[in-house]
Amino acid sequence: MKFQDYADIVDNLLRRHWAITDSLLTQEAYNPRQGIIEGKITFLDGSYIDFLEEVQIDPNSISKSRYSY
């Protein structure tokens, strides 16, 4: 799996979740296997969360080198 594949999975999961009314994501690939996803997720009750996730994709694992919300 490459970083872009992972970012697409995250985006699709957020779009399909019943409790999420809106999501805005940005992504930046450092290379084909490493990058950052950040964004804002808005929930049904109007609350929201800002998040950032820096990931490294290896052949057998996905590790998050930095995560904040």
N, C-alpha and C positions, 0 to 999 in steps of 0.2 A: 504494500500500500504506500502511496505517496502522500505528501502533505495535502495536496489539493483534494484527493479522494477523502481524506479525513475531514477536511473543512466542509466538503459537500455533504457528508453524513451528518455533521453537527447542524448545518443549515436545514436540511430536510427534517431532522427530528424536531427542531424548534418550530418549523412551519406546521407540523402535523399534531403537535401537542394540544390537547383540548383546553388547557388552562392558560395558554399563551395567546394574547390578542395581537401582539406585534413584536417583531424583532428586527433589529438593525445590526448587521454584522459587517466588519471589515476584516480583511485577512491580508497577510503579507508573507510570502514564501521567501525564506532566506536562501534555501536551496530546495531540491526536489523532496527532501525528507525532513525538513525542519522549517518551522514558521510560527507565526503568531495569529491568533484569532481574538478579536475584541469586539464588544458590542453592548447593546442594551436590550433587555427582554422585558416586555410589559405584560402583566398578568390581568386576568378578568376583573379583579377588584381595583385596578388602576395602579397598583404598586408596581415597582420595577426594580431591576437589578442591573448594574453595570458589571461587566466581567472582562477578564483578560486571561488568556491561556497560551502559553508558549510550549510547543510540543516538539519532540524528537521522535521520529518514526524509525524503528529498527525492524529487521526482518521478523522478529518474534515478539515485539512489544511496542507499545506506545507509552512514552514517558513524558510527564509534564515537568519541565524545568522551572517554570514559573506559573503561578496561578493566583489571581486575586479577584475579589468581588466586593 
